[in-house]
């Protein structure tokens, strides 16, 4: 879950940036990674 937490922190940091700096692909990638981590760790 450490990696998932790091991804969440990075995603949160990106969300605090101006909207022009946020890439939808980054959010999608982070969400996919979090889903994979939570799925395989169970």
RAFENRA-V368254 format. One record per pair of residues at least 12 apart in sequence whose ideal C-beta (glycine too) atoms are under 10 Angstrom apart, sorted by sequence separation. I is the first residue (numbers start at 0). J is the second residue. If there is no record, write none. Layout:
# RAFENRA-V368254
i->{I/I}
j->{J/J}
This chain:
# RAFENRA-V368254
i->{13/14/13/10/9/10/13/10/11/6/10/9/10/6/7/10/6/7/10/5/6/6/3/6/7/5/6/3/4/2/3/6/2/3/3/4/0/2/3/2/3/1/0/0/3/2/0}
j->{25/26/26/25/25/26/29/28/29/25/29/29/30/28/29/32/29/30/33/29/30/31/29/32/33/32/33/32/33/32/33/36/33/34/35/36/33/35/36/36/37/36/36/37/40/40/40}
